[in-house]
């Protein structure tokens, strides 16, 4: 912000503070405790015919609304202004003779600014131009705003409408989301749609009898994903704890305990890079169902995402950027090695670590000496295959090195029964037939520990309590994780994860 702009802002704030003090001196409480709201702008519009004052209905039901003053047009003894509430805007007509001389002249005309929150009681009518308008019979200032709201100005220049001073700077919008929500109401619609998406998924699972649960965020041993954790310290116990990177291992303990299906919408934390697809704190839902496998789970995911699209958009397709993405069942199913061969021409099945490194170098995929075969395959896939998968595609049958918690494939040596759902060039879902052999699981976690000792700080650790739980017996089980933020990006047509998070992490100002 320029020095001139800062000076202007400071002057405006000083003027508003002066008005605040004048209001208090007049005996007006600029911050009352409560206001009785009976209608929102949308409810008024939906019920407009029954609320309208007409010749046949000269004593209509009164409405009481509250919201921000967003525009004002004062015409001597009367004025029009637009009031914005949580659901939209509606025009208000206010007259001195209706609300009182002091309320109109002294408070409304002189003390109320754009952005102030007011309450209006009155009746509904249509202006000569046909616009629905609330005729104010009483007015109350509910919140005096001390900072000016950045309102865009729309002007017509040479026959073209142009907008000035819009609150459009993305970094500023993310840092001051509260202002963004005030002046860009369409942003609220994104988050309403995200909420509806989560509600649809929750209902889809609970309607099938699965139990929603909660598991620890602070964990003595982190696990369930290959990721760097955040570390904290518990003073009383004098021990380090980790913010969970996944809730998988705790949900599996509940399957051991006798539940047939459990799920959790969880905040997880990974101490890794930030991008338009990554935030250190993110939301995912994990579901575990006993006696099912990854084939069953693919059918389940297809049905759930098709229902989400239908509930949000009224159709089974979604427009994302320049692509029309279809969630109509069934989705394509493509084994990982076949996908790599299709998009690179390289058949890497059966290759050892040295051969994989040679292929990676040939494909210009950056790798270092600390990563094993599984990570090399993952890097090749992420570089040359994943970005090209726009329509929902199940990538199946991963190498065992990439999936230390998945069950070995029943018919393909060296692979596990795992799938990821790729959509719009990014993974949004990960699932596998769960490994329930405690001996095999111990060996795989110990292999991970060796990778960690060799320098792979994203490799998993050995969780003795989880292994003990498996020794008590976990039935055949399938597990699923869906990234809520990435799915919300697709379902709301947003190109950055920051656009579907109210308060994304940012560098310090």
N, C-alpha and C positions, 0 to 999 in steps of 0.2 A: 504494500500500500504506500502511495506517495505521501510526502509530508503534507501536501495540500489536502489530500483525502483524509489523512489522520486528523488534521486540524478541523476539517468540516465535521467529521464524526464526533470529535470531542465537543465541539460547539453544540451539536444536536443533542448529545447526551446531557450536557449542562442545562440546556433549555428544558429538557424533559424532567430532569431532577428538580428544577425550579418549579415546574408545574406540579410535581408530586408534593412538594412542600406547601404550595398554595392550596392544594386540595385538602391537605391535613389541617391547614389553618382555617379553612372554611367548614371544618367538621365533617368532610367527606372521607370515608374510609376507602382508600384506593385498593385495598386487598381484603374484601369481605371473606367470611369463612365458607359460605355456601350459597348456592343459587339453584332454585328448582327448575330443572330443564324437563320439558314434557315432549318435545319434538326435536328431531334433527332436520337438516335441510332436505335430505333424501325422503324422510318420512312425510314431510310437508308436501313435497312434489308428488309422491306416490298417492297421497290422499287428498290431492288438491281440490277435486270436485266437491267432496263433502265438507271441506274447510272454507271454501270460497264464500265471501260475502256477495250476495246477489239480491235482486229484487225479491226472489222467492225465498231467500235465506238471509234475512237482514240481521240475524243474531247468531252468527256462526260460532263454532267451538273456538275458544281462545287457544293460542299456542304460546309456549315459552321456550325460547331458544337462546343459545349463547355461543360466542365465537369471537374471532378476531375481525376488527375493522380493516378491510383490505383496500377500499377506495372510498372517497367522499366527494359528493357534489352538493355544496351548500348553496341554497337559493333564498337568502334572507331568513324568513320565518320557518322555512322547511328545508329538508335535505334528503337526499338518497345516499345510501352507502351499501357496499357489498359486505356481507358477513360470511366468514369462512369458518365452518366447524369441521369435525372429524370426517364428515362424509361428503362435503362439497361446499358450494356457496349459494347464497340466496340474497336477493335484494331486500333492503329495508327502507321504508319511508318513515321519517320522523318529523313531527311538527311541534312548534313551540306550544300551540294551544292544546295539544293532547298530553304532552309529558310535563308541562309546566315551564314557566319563564326561566326560573333558576336552573333547572335541569338542562334546558336546551341552550340558553344563552351562555350561562356561566360554566357549565360542565362540558356539554357536548361540543359546542362550537369552539370554546377557548382551550379546553384542557385535554380533549381526546385527540390522539394522534393515530396515524396508520400503524396497525399492529396491536393496539390496545385491545384487551378482551372485555366485551360488554355483554350484558344480558338484556333481552328484549321480550316484552309480553305484548301481545296484540292479536290481530286477526289478519286473514289472508285475503288479498284482492288482486285483480289484474289491472295493470296500468293501461293507458290508451294504446300502447304498442303491444299489449298482450303479455307483458312479462309478469310472472308470479312475484308478488311482493308482500312482505309482512308490514302491515300498518302498525307502527309502534304506539301503544297506549301507555306504556311505562318503559323507562330506560334506567339501567344501573351500570356504573363502571365496576368491573370485576377485577381487573388487573391493569395497573399502569405500567407500560413497558418503557424501560429506560434506554434500550438500544434501538435505533431505527431498523426496521425490517427492509432488507434489500429487495425492492419491488421493481420488476422489469417494466420498462416503458416501451409501448408499441406505437410507432409512428409510421405514417405513410409518406414515402419519398419517391417522387416520379412514378406514382401508381403502384409502388411495391411496398409491402408492409415490412418494416424492420424493427427488431427488438434490441433495446439498449439496456445495459446495467442488469442483465439477467444473472442470477446466482448460478453460474454454469461451470466455474472452475472445479474440476473433479477433486483435486486434493483438498480444496477448501470445503467442498460438499461432504467429503468423508470425515474431515476433522470436526466440522460443525453440522452434524447430521440433523440436529434439532432445527437449525435454520433451513436446511435443505428440505425437510418435511413440511415446513411452513410455506415456503415460496414455490416449491415444486410438488404440488399435490399428487402428480402421477407417480412419484417415488413411493408414496404410501401404497399405491395399488400393487407394486411389486411385492411388498412385504405382506400385504393381505393375501396375495396369491400364494406366497411361500407358506403362510400359515395354513391355508386351505389344503395345500399339497401335503403337509405333515398330518393334518387331521384326516385326510383321505387314506394315507398309508396306515395311520394308527387304527382307524376303523377297519381297514382291510384285514389287519392281523388279529385284532380283538374279536372280530366277527367269526374268525376261524378258530377261536378258543385259545389263542396264545396269550400268555400272561405278560403284561408290562411290568418291568422290575427296575431296580436301581442297584448299581454296584459302585465300589469305591473309586473316587477320583485320585485320592492320595494312595499310592501303592508302595509297599516295601520292595517289590521286585516288579519292574515293568515288563510287559510282554504282550504277545498277540499281534505284533507287527514289527517289521524291520524299520526302525526309526530311532533318531536321537531323542532322548527325553529331556524334559526340564527337571532340574533337581532343586529340592527345597529341604528344610531341616526342621525336625520336630524337637523343640527345646526340652520338654519334659522327659521324653524317651531318649534324648540325645542320639538321634539317629537320622540319617538321610532318608527322604522319601522322594518319590517320583510322581509327577503328574502323568496320568495314564496316557499311553499312546494308542491303546485300544482296550475294549472291555471284554474281549473274547474269552480269556482264560477264566474270568469269574463267571461268565454266563455258562460256560461248559461245566463248571462246578455245580451249577444249579440243575443241569441235565443229569449229572451224576446223582444229585440229591433226589431225583424222582419226578421233576417237571418234564412234561412231554414237549413243551414249546414255550420259550421265553424270548422277549425282545426288550431293547432299551434304546431310546433316543439319547445319545450321549455326547457331551462335550469332551473331545479328545485334544491332546496337545503334543505337537512335535516340534522339536527345537531345530528347525531346518530353514531352508531358504524361503523367501516370499516372492510371489509372482501373481499374475492375474488368475492363476488356478490354485494358489497355495496361501493359506493364512495359518500362522502358528497355532491358533485356536480354531477348531472347526467342529462341525456337527456331523455325526453319522448315526444311522440306526443299524444295530446288529440283531439278527434273529437266528435262533438255534432251534431245530425241530428234530426230535428223536424218531428213529426208524425210517428216515428218508435219506435220499442221496442227492448228488448234484444235478442229476437229470430231472428229478422232481422239482428242485429249486429253480431250474431254468424256466420251467412251466409257470411256477409261482411268480417269478419276477416279471415275466411277460404279462401275466394277467394283472398284476398290481400296477405296473407302469401304464398299461393301456387304460386302466380305470382312472389313474391320476390325470392323464391327458384328457379323457372324456369329461371328468369333473371340472377341470380348470378351463377347458377350451370348447367343450361341447362337441369335440371331434377327436379322432385318434391320431391326428398329426399336429405338429407344432412348427411354427416358423422360427428359425434361429439364424440370425444374420441373413445370408442369401440362400439358405437351405431350408427345404421343407422336410422335416424329419418325421417319419411315420412310426408310431408305436403300435401299429396293428399287428397282432400275433399271426404267425410265429416270426421270431427274429432269426437272422442267419446264424448258424453255428459253424465255427471254423477252428480246427486244432491249431495250436500256436505254431508248430513247425511248418504246417501247410501255409499259414498266413505269412510267415517270414519268406518262404519259398515263392509265394505268389507275388509279393511286393519287392523282393530283392533278387530273385532268381537263384538264391543260395539255399541248398539243402543242408541244414546244420544238424539233422538228426544223427545221433550216434557220435558226434564229434567230441573230442576231449578238450581240455582247457587250452592247450597250445594252438590247436586248430581253430578254436573259437576266437582266440586273440588275433590270429592271422586274418580271419574273415572280418572281424571288427575293424582292423586297420585298413583292409581293402575297401570297406564301406565308409571309411572316414568317421568311424564312431570312436570318440575319445574314451579310453579306459586307462586305469593305472594298475600297477602290479599287485595291489592289495586285494583286488576283487576276484572272486571265484567264478566258476563256469556259469552258475545261475545268474549272477549279476551281469555278466557279459551278454548273455542271451536277452536279459531284460533291457539292457542298453540298446542292443540292436533293434529289438521290437519297438522300444520307445522312440527311437530315432527314425525308423524307416516304415513302420507299419501303423502304429497308433494314430498319428495325425491324419492318415488317409481314410480312416474308418469313420464315416459321417453317420450313416444309418446304424441303428442299434445292432451290434454284432457281439455274439458270445464267442470269445476266444477261449478255447478249452484245452485241457490236457497239457499241463505245464511240467517242465523238468522238476524232478524231485528236489534239486538243489535250491530252487526258488521258493519252495513251499514246505517249510519244516513242520507245519501243523496239519498238513493235508494227508489223506490216506492214499497209499500207493494205488495206481490204476489197476483195475482187476484183470486187464488183458494186455496192457502196453508197458513193457519193462522200462524202468528209468523215469516214468512219468507218474503224476498224481492226478486225482480226479478233482480238478479245479477249473473254475471259469472266472473270467472278468468280462463285464459288459462294457464295451467301448461305444461311445456315442458322441458325435460332433468332435471327434478327434481326441477324446479324453476318457480315461477310465472313470466310471461312476459307480461301479459295483464289483465286489469281489466275493467269491463263495467257493466252498469245497466240501466234499465228503470228508468229515472230520476224522483225523487219526485218533483211534481209541485203543490202540495197542500200547500199553505203557512201556514195554521194552523198546519197541521201535521209536516211540516218542523220546525216550531218554537218549537214545543214540543220536537222534537228529538234533536235539538241543545241545548235546555235547559237541557235535560237529559245528553248530553255530558258535559255541563258546570258543572253539579253536579258530574260527574265522575272526572272531572278535580279538583274540590274542594276537592275530597276525595283522591287525590294524583296521579291520572293518568295524567302525564304531556304530553301525546300524544293525549289526548282527544281534540276535536274541541272546538272552541269558538263560541259565538253567533255573527253573522254578521248581524247587523240591516239593512244595505243598501241592502244586498243580499235578505233578507226577504221582504224588500220594493219592490225590483224588482219583486219577485214572486207574490206580491199582484197586480202588473199590468198585470199579466197573462203570464205564459209560456206554450206553447202548449205541448201536449204529445211529449216527447223527449227521445232519447237514447244517452248515453255518453260512450266514450271509452278512455282508456289510455293504451299506449304500451310503455314499457321500451326499448328504442332504444339500450342502452348499452348491456342489457342482450340478446336482439334479435341478436345483432351483434356478441356476443360471440358464439351463436349457429350457425349463418350463416357463420362464419369464422373459426369455430372449435378451439376456444380459451377457456382455462379453468379458466381465471381470467379476471375480469372487467378491470384490469389495462392494459391488452393486447389490449383492443379496445379503450382506451383513450390515446390521445397523451401525456397528462401531468397529470397523476393521482396524487391525493394528497398523500404526503409522510410525515413521521415524519422528523423533522429537522435533517440535517446531524450532 
